[in-house]
Amino acid sequence: HVNEPWHLVSLDEEFRKSKLDAVADFDAYLRLEERLFQELRAKVYAPSTSSRFDFNRYRTGSRSDPLGFPVNWNKTFELPVANPQGGVLMLHGLTDSPYSVRSLAEKMHGQGFWVVGLRLPGHGTIPAELLDVHWQDWAAAVRIGARRVREQVGADVPVYIFGYSNGAALAVEYAISALEGEPVPRIKGLVLISPALRLQPTAILAKFQLGLAFLPGLGKLAWESIAPEYDPYKYNSFPVNAGEQTYRLALNVKERLEKMARNNRLSSFPKTIAFQSVVDTTVEAEGVMDDFLIHLPVQTNTLVLYDVNQLINDKGLLANDGGHVKARLAGKVLPFAVELVTNMTPNQNDLRVVLRKAQQTSTSWEQIPYAWPLGICSLSHVALPFPPDDPIYGTSPLGGSGRVRLGNINIKGEKNVFAIPEKNVLRLRYNPFYTQMENRVLRFMGLANDE
């Protein structure tokens, strides 16, 4: 029911593009954000109780209360370094928080990079803040973050943008705007993880549904789903407007890219590497190929695809094996390189990377020291940016004291007994091949060559 404060409250201190005159730089953005989290505590949080389901992130002291953790990764973070080798702006996904880019951020910081993990407007607080946000608010915040990174590293070192899901679409939008002549800091490259560049065209229905939501008694229509908020770093309830804004952002990016491609204006587009599972129920995996990489300069970009596990005992149990995505690549000459991470045959568990260079149809392969963990059939949209040892979404089982652990819940019983929805328990929340992805990012940036 839409009767909880996190579904109803409006927070006055959230950033919007309309506040740019008052919030013109990163320090002002942080000051506003600090007031926002003070407002959140005052308006939404309640004392923890001994209720049966005391994993509510909005109850002070519960096991899911991010305000009680040593670091609240829902907030914007900055990892400074002396004599930076470069800079990275990290952009999280929809309904997400900067926590989703924490591991990669810390790795880049260890490589001597100045890192900013930006909290995008409407995120990290309450799901109701996504009821009236617009993608232009997110894009305005990205400009603030990019300027901060460039100011801190200087003019002569490279700056990259890492984007996960919706953050990847925002990274591409930023790069397009720079090529169109907007006076923003230039970047050297993009690292995109599960990029939200093609979604189902539900915006018209969403707009109709949102219009009805303002009628008395129909407020629930503003929500695609309403669920318990037990995840400390990601909303479980999903406002219709959030999906509509991501759809509008992806459509805007697609239309502008196609126009620039027709006018031959993409020759200076930053080099890009994208990581995508061949099965993904959040975005259409083909979108990164057909709506994005196909338009970019030849021989500067790479798509890394993660196949399903070929050792699945009964493929008939799979409604989607990613074959349609791989079929789009077969035998075609493409302007980008493709790397398929796969165990190739039902008799092989060890992983290989099948390599195909840009403008070629022939392939080669190299073995890598990874194998599918027992019982895992594929990656998921939400899995890629999290390592197996992530304290929230990794392999630690549910139970014990301290933080909630959501990545390796393995409990069976009667349906509708477990407080967490069964579909969320089934979905993989961490990437068993995370270090492969991390090392591939470093190689893309010229920082490492080893697996």
Summary of the structure (lengths in Angstrom):
residues: 451
radius of gyration: 21.5
end to end distance: 48.3
largest distance: 63.1
contacts: 1473
relative contact order: 0.11
helix: 33%
strand: 15%
